[in-house]
């Protein structure tokens, strides 16, 4: 009898759950049907948003002293407050421009509002990707693939009936959210959302109420956003409340829509705050604050005013703490129009590892001087140490941006590049048997390669970029591959040694004027202040570069022509998925003396590239010797990127992954006619990791990994 009762109870629960799910699915289907209408119903609006918030350190340990700035944690105060006034301009379907007009608080809280909160504050809930394209909420054809819905309750108000629908992701991912939607019966608009998710190291919760009446229909009215961080025994909570006041609203008018395509996307999510406008006047905030402070918030402000003088001098009284933190975490200093950024001497996130190079550690310094007319002077030195190869690579680019609206820029750079060997060695390799080539059998004479360049570029019209410059290459022989003997000999007093003379005579110097042209049809861009920045194009981008090696007075330098051509494109596939391809070729011709097969687009990248850098010209486990072993090449790289691929099957780890990538790369050279790399990689805001397998003429050759950390 008990078994029958339990069976009936279980069947009844399943039926009720199925009925609730079917009802919820039906309501969500209606919401999606109205999405296209509501997505463009509001064409444009201007609003002023008042924000108030506070941060509380719940738990901390000694590691909290070294918390990087991107955690938005004030190490000097466990309780802090902030309030701000922001002007917001919205243009359909999902373009926001936000200008911070006034802010009261410390610099860390101000950066939190500018760099993080504003990305989650404004929302078009009817767009397939929301919160600045961070979260996926797709159309009717895909939404049930990623989410399941459950009917919770029906809520009767004075004017409307609301359906509370619970949203549950089928895949654990930072690209999906969970929580409750409150849907208005009949109009099938969303009245309120209470959702949660994860981004980087923070769990977030967002509660937003939207308007129902004509004057504010579909528009956000109030929002409460909470960020919680729990990392390495440290816990913090950031809570913000915002209220919207609308000055102007323009509804959708099909007849007034412009038919011309505009490539300027300056208003596609942009927070304008070149200098943060701090306002400390309590009278100003009393007049502009639309809602009063709570007792707890008032207590925080009273405490802050009492401690203001002490907070201003705290940095001077704690130099050891600031110095220690500066050694480990990235640091930024600003003075007038000059900005200095340093990656941190002992920053563990400047480490990388690959099978070929072993452990790599690199450093970056950025010094930028900005002028009122948009012109900019910058100095961006880089230093990378490859421990396994016992080599140091550096570059010291210094540039002057003289025409910011046309990419007009002049750059000087001094750097060292991959060790290479001369064309005499290439001829020996070409005469060998193609199968089973081992470079050690040829005992090639390697040369250290230093390059000084003076280049310029300019955009005469949108998408057409002209470039040119002069490169001076200096090749110094490395005898026995045991370091730079010439440097050791020059430091000794026996300058008449025949070996020193021999080394000096075997150096090669090349002067190579270069011209290039890049054409990107339909190039979208945005203006960052007065400076132009490229975004994307729906068409391929074409590039052609020509260089000519010239002899100098000593008549011992290389003379040649070098030509390189490539085409690349990123093709959006919807739902945050994309396909990238890069195809390129290059060759040396008219060589009349010894030359070095150093290409611009086919060479080792010794300083790691970030996750969002282009994939062109990158083979991850190809031996460095092959890059200089031929006077011509052809390469192709393909990459598929998606937030959900293989790891959707592994729920426990997929939450920490932002993107997955699948790589296929192909290379042709005369002696390596069919080299293939296939790889799989995952990444998030902390870095990326990939596994790659290589094949030579279809035969398995090797497997390798690559790990790059970068915050």
N, C-alpha and C positions, 0 to 999 in steps of 0.2 A: 504493500500500500504506500509505504514511504517512497519507494522507487518510482511508482506511478506519479505521485505528487511532485517529486523532484523533476521528472521528465516533463510534465505539463508546465511546471514553472519555467524550466529552461526554454521550452518551445515558445512560451508566451513572451519571455524576455527577448528572444531572437526576433520574433514577429514584430514586437514593439520597436526594437532597434532598427529593423529593416524598414518599417513604416516611417519612422522618424528620418531615416536616411533618404528614403525616396521623396518625402515631403521637402526636405532641405534641398535635394538635388533639383527639384522642380522650381523652387524659389530662386536658386542660384542661376538656373537656366534663364529665367525671366530677367534677372539682373543683367546677365551677359547680353541678352537680346537688346536691352536698352542702352548698352554700353556705348555703341557708336554714336547714338544721339547725345547722350550726356557728356561724352568725351569732348565734343566740340560745341556744346551748348553755350559755355562761357568762352567767348572769343578772347577777352582781354579784361584785366582789372588792375587797379592800383589800390593798395591797402597799406595801412600802418599797423605794425605789430608791436605790442608791448610784451616783453619777456622778463620774467623774474625767476630766479633759481637759486639753489644752494647746493653745496657739496659737503659731504660728511665722510670722513675717514673712519670706518667702523673698526678696522683692525689693521695693524701694521707691525712690521718687524724691521730689522736692520737693513734688509734689502730695499726697503722703501726709500732709503736715503738716496739711492741711485736710480729712482724711477725716472724714465725718460719723459720728455715733455709731452709726447703724444698720449700719455695716460691722463693728462690734464689734472694733475695732482699737485696741489700746493704743499710742499714738504714743510713749510713754516707754520701752517695753521690747519688743524684738523676740521675746522668748520669755516666755511667761507660763503659769501653771498655775491650775487651779481644781478643787475637789471639792465635792460637795453631797450632802445627804440629802433626799429628797423623798417625802412620803406621797401615794399615788395611790389614788383611789377610782373604780372603773369601774361603770357601769350600762349594760346592753344598750339599744340595739344599738351605740352609738358615743359614749357620754357619759363624759367624763373630768373629774374635779376633782383638782387637784394642789396640794398645800400644801408650800412649801419650808420645811423645818424647820431646816436649818443649811447654811451655805455658807462656803467659805474661798477667797478670791481677791480680785481687784480688782472694782470696780463694773462695769466693761465686761464682764468675763467673767460676772458675775452676771446682767447684763441679757441676755446671750446665752443663758444657760440659761432664763431666764424668758420671754423674748420670742420665741425661735426654736427652741431645742433641744426644749423640751417639746412643741412642735407636731408634731415628727417622732418623738418617743420612743415614745409609746404608740400602739398600733395594733390595730384589729380587721381583720385581713387579709381577712376574709370580707365586709366591708361594701363596697357599690358605690363609695363615695368614702372614701378613706383619708387618713391624716395630716391630721386636722382638716379634712376636705373639700377638701384641696388637690389630690389626685391621683385620677384616674378609673380604676376597674377594674370595668367594668359587668357585667351579667348575660349569660346565654348568647345572648340575642337581639342583643346589640350588641357583645360583646367582640371578635368576629372582624372587626368593622368598623373597630376602632381598633388592634388588635394582630395580629401574626403570631407563631406559635410554632414552635420548632424543637427536636426531640429531640436532646440532647447525649450523655447516657450513662446507664447503669444502675449504681447503687452499692449493693453488698451490705454490710450491717452485721450485727452479731451477731443482731439480732432482726427487722430490716425490710429491705425493698428500696426504695431511693429512686430516683426518676426525676428527672434534671436536665433542666429545660425552659428553653430560652432565650426571653426575651420581647423582641420588637422592635416599637416603635410604627410604625404606618403613616403617622402624621402627626407632624411635629416640633412639639411643644407642651410648655409647662410643666405641662400638665395630665396628661401621660402619662409613664410611666417605662420604663426598659429594664433588662435584667439577667437573673438566673437565679432560678428557683423550684425547690425540691427537694420533690417530692411523694411521700408515703408510699403504696406500693402497697397496694391493698385498702381502706384507710380513706379514701384520697384527701384526706388532710389535708396541710397545708403544714408541713414540718419546718423549713425554713430559707429565707430570702430574701436575695439579694445584688443590690440594685437601685440604680440611679443615675438622676438627673434634674437639672433646673435649677429654681431658684426665685430670683427677683429677680436679683441679680448673682452668685449663688453656684451652683456645681455641687456637688451632694450625692451621697453614697454611703451606703447604709444596709445593714448586715448584721445580721440578727436571727435567733436560733434560738428555736424554740418547743418546748414540752414534748410528750412522747409518752405519758407514763404518766398514770394517772387523777388523781393529785394536782395535776398541772400541765398537763393535756391542753389544747392549743390556746393556752396562755398564753405570752407572751414571757419568755424566761429571760435572755438576754444580747443586747446590742445594741452595735454600733460604728457611730458616725455621723461622717462627715467632710464638712466644708464647705470648698470651695476657691474663692477669689476671684481673678480676673485682670482688672483694670480699670485703664486708663490707665497701664500700665507697673508697676503694683503687684500683688504676689502674696502672698496669705496662705493659711494652712491651719489649720483648727480641727478637732481630732480629739477625740472623746468616746467613752468606754466606760461602759456602764451594766449593772448586775446587779440583778435583781428578787428580792425575798424576799416571799412571800405569807403574810399573816396569816389571811385568811379568804376562802373561795370559796363562792359559792352558785350551784348549777346551775339550769338552766331547769326550771320546774314550771308546766305549763299551768294547773293547777287553782288555783294561788295568784296568778295574774296579776290585777292590779286592772283592773276594767272602766271605772272612771271616768277621764276625761281630765283631766290636770293641766296647767295652763298655765305653771307655774313651771319654767323650764329652767335654773335656776341651776347645775346640775351638768353642763350640756352644754359641755364643754371650758372649764374655768376654772382659771387659775393664780392661786392666792391668795398674795399676797406684798405687802401694803400697805407694809410696811417689810421690807427684805431682812435676814434674821437672820445677820449675819456672826459666825462663831466662829473665833478665831485660835488657840485652845488646842491645841497639838500632842498633848497627852495625850488630849483628847477624840477626836481623829481616829484616833489609834492604837487606841482601844478600839472605835470604830464603823466602822472601815474593814474590809470583809469580805475584801478582797484586797490584797496588799501593793503598794506603789508600785514601778514599774520604776526601774532605775538612773538613767535620764534624768529621770523625774518627780521622784525624790528630789533630783537635782541642781538642778532648777528651784525646788523648795521651799526648799532650803538657800540658794540665791541670793536668793530673795524675802525670807526672814527677815533676811538680812544687809542688804538694801537697803530694808527697810520704813520706817525713819526718813527716809531720803532721798526715798523715793517720797511720803511724806506732805507734805513741804515742797517738792516739785518745782513745784507750781502757783504757789507764792509766788515762786520764783526765776525763773519763765518767764512773767511777766505778758504780755509782748508776743506770745508764741505763742498763749496762751489768748485774748487779746483779738482777735487776727487771725482765729483760728478761729471765735470767737463772732460776728464780723461776717459770716461767709460761711455757716456751717452753723447749723441750729436749736440752741438751747441751753436746757437745763433746770437749774434750781437748786431745791434743797429744803432747807428749814430748819424743824425741828420739824414742825408740821402745815401749813406754807405751801409751796406749789409755784409757781414762776415759770417760764414758758416763753416764749421769744422766737424768732421765725422767722428772725432774722438780717438785718442791715441790707443786706448785699450778696448775699443768697442768690439765685443764678441760677434756682432752681427755684420762685421766686415770680413768675415771668413768665408771661404769657398773651398770646395773639394772636387777634383775630377780624377779619373783613372790615369790620365796622361800626365797631369801636372802635379798631382798630390795636393797638399794644402797650399792655399793662396790667401794672403792677407793684403788688403789694400786700404789706402787712405785717400781722402778727398778734402780739398779746401776750396771754398768759393768766396771771392771778394767781388762785390758789385757796387758800382756807383751809378745811381740813376739821376737823370737830369729832367727838368720840367718839360722840355720839348719831347720827351720820350727816348732821347739818345741814352746810350748806356756803355760804360766801360766795365769790363769784367776780366778776372784772372781766375782760372780754374785748374790748378795743378792736380795731378793724380800720381800715385805711387803704388805699385803692386810688387809683392815679393813672392816668388815661386820657390818654395823651400826644397822640393824634390829636385828641381832642375838647377837650384842655386843661382837663380837669376833675378835681377831687379829690372822692372819696366817702369818708365815714367813718361809723362807728357806734361807740357806747361803751356796750354793755350791761353793767349791773351787777345781779347777782341774789342773792337769799337763798333757798336751798332749806330751808324750815322743816319740811316733812313729807316726807322722802326716800322713804318707802314708798308715798305717795299722790301723788307728783309735785307736792306743795304748794310753790309757788314764787312769789315776787314779784320783778318785774324792772323796772328803770328804764333807759331808753335815750334817748339823744340822737343823731340822725343826720340826714344830708341825703339826699334821694331824687332821682328823676329830675326834670329840669326839665320843667315842664308849662305848659299855657295854660288860660285860664278857659273857662267854658261859653259865653261870648259868641263865642269863636273856634269852638267846636264847632258853634254854630248857623250860622255862616257856611259851614263845611265841609259841613254837612248840606244846605244849600240849593244847593250846587254840583252840577255834572254828575258822576255817579259815576265815569265813565271818565276815566282819565288825570289824576287829582288830583295836583297838586304843591303841597306845603305852603308852598313859598316864594312862590307866587302870592298867598297870603293875608297874607303878612307878619305872622304871628302874634306876639303879645307874650308872650314866655316869662317864666316866673316861677321863681326858685329856691325849692326846697321844703325846709324844715327841719321836723323832727318831734320832739317830745318825748312820751314815753309812759310810763305807769305801769300795768303789767298784772299779772295774777295768774292762776294756774291750779291746779286741784285735781281729784283723781280719787276720787269717792265710791265707785266700785266698778270692778273690773277692766275696762278697755277703754272706760270712759265718762269723758271728760275735759272738765271745764267750765272756761271761761276768761272773762275780762272785764277791762276797764280803761278808761283815759281817754287819748285822744290829742289833743295840741295841735299843730295844723299852722300854720306861718307861711309865707306866700307873698310873696316880694319880687320886684318886676319887674326884669327885665334889659333895659335899653334898648339897641337896636341889636345885641343878642346879642354884645356885646363885653365881657363881664365884668360884675361887680357894681358899677355906678356909684354905688350908694348908699353902699357901703363907702368908695369913694374920696372922695365928697363929705363924708361925716361926718368924714373925717380932715383936711379942710381947715377953715380958720377961718371961711369965709363961710357960716355956718349959716342965714343968712336968705335964701339963694339960693332963688328960686321953684322951681327944678328939684328941690331937695332936698325942699321942702314937697310938691311934686307926687308925688314918689316915695313919700314917707311916707304920703300920703293914698291911694295906690293899692295899698297892702299889704293883704293879707287874712289874717285869723286865724280859725281854726276850732277849736272845742272839740267833740270827738266821743267820747262814751261808746260802748263797744263790748262786746257779749257774744257768746260763741261756745260751740258744743258739738260735740265730736267723739266718735263712737261707732265702736268697732272690735270687732265680735263675735268671740269666740274668740281674744282677744289673748294670745299667748305673751309671756313676759317672763322676766327673770332678775334676781336680786338681786346687785348689785356691792357687796359689803359690806352696808351698810344702805340702799343707794340702789337704787331700782327702775329698770330699763331695758327699754324695749319691744324686742321682737325681730321677730316676724312674726305674721300671721294668715292663715288659709285663706279668710277672708271679706272682702268689700269694707269699706272704712273710709269713713264718711260725716261730712261737716263742714258746719256752718251757722254763718254769722257775720252779725250785724246791727249797724250803726252808725248813729248819728243825729247829724248836724251841728247845732250850736246857736249862736244868736246870743249876743253878750255885751253889755256895757253900752253899747258904742259903736254897736250896731245896724248894723254894717257887715259882719258875718261871714256866711258861707254857712249856709243851713239846708236840710237834705235828709235823706233816708233812703237807706242803702246796704245791699243784701242780696247775699251771695255764698254759693253752694252748690257743693260738689264731692264726688265719689266717686272713690276710687282703690283699686287692688289689685295685688298681685304674685302671679302664679300660677306655682308651680313646675311645670316640665315634665319633671323628671327629668334625670339625667346633667348636672347643673350648668347646665341651660337654664331660662329663665324668660321669662314674658310679663308686661309691666307695662301698665296703662292708667290714665289720669287724665282725667276728664270734669268740667268745671266751667262755671258761668255766674254772672253778676253784673249788677246794674243799679242805677241811681240813680232814685229816685222822690220825689214830694212836694217837689221843688226849688222854693223860694220866693225865691231870690236867686241871685247869681252863685256858682257852685261849681266845684270842680276834680275831674275824673273820674280820681281816683287810687284804683285798686283795690288790695286786699291780695294777691290771688292772680293778678292779670294785670298784670305790670309788669316792667321790665327788671331783671335781676340784674347789678348792677355789680361785685360781688365774685364771682370764679369759684366754682362749686360743685365739690366733689370728685366722683370717679367714682361713688361709692356714694350720692350725694345723690338725693333724689326728683326725678322729671322733671317734676312738675306745674308748669304755668304758664310753661314755658320755650320760647320761639321763638328760634332761634339767629341768624337773619339778617333778622328782621323789623325794619324801620326804627323807631327809638325814637318817632317822631311818632305812630304808630298807637296806641300804648298809652294816650294821653290824648285821642283823637279821637272818642270815642263814650261815651255814658252807659250803654251795655249791651254785653255780649259773651257769647259761648259758645265754649268751646275744648275740644279733645280731643287727647290725646297717647297714642301707642302705641309701645311699645318691645319688641323681641325681643332677648334677650341669650343668647349661647352662647359656649363656648370654641372651637368649631369651626364656621365658616361659610365665608366666601369665602377666607380666608387659608390654609385647609388645602391649597389648590392651589399655594401658594408656600412651599416647604419652608425656604428660607433665612431668611425673616423671621418665620415663624409661631412659632419658638421663643421669641421675645422678647415675644409677645403673650399676655396672660392672658385677655382677653375681647374679643369683637366685639359690636357693637350695631347694630341697624337701627331707624331712627326714622321715624315718620309722625305729623305734627301737622296739625291742622285748626283754623281760626279763622273765626268769624262775627262781624262787626259790621255795622251798617246800611250803611256805605259800603264795607266790605270783606267782602262776603257769602261769599266762597269763597277763602280764602287757605290754601295747602297748602305744607308743608315736608316733604321726604323727605331722610333723611340716613343716613350710614354712618360708624361710628366704631370705633376700636380703642383699647385702653388696657392699661396695666400699672401697676406700683407707682410709676413715675416720673411718670405723668400720662396724658393722653388727647388724641387728635386726631380731628376729625370733618370730614366734607365734607357740605354741605347744599345742596339745590336748592329754590328756591321757585317757586310757580305762583300766578298771580292769575287766578281764574275759569278754571282749566285751561290758561292760557297761560304759557309759560316767562317768568320774571321775572329771576332772578339766581341766581348760585352763590357760595358762600362757604365759608370754612374757619374752624375754631376749634381752637386749641391751648392746653392748660392743663398746666403742669408743677406737680407737687406731690408731695413726698416725705412 
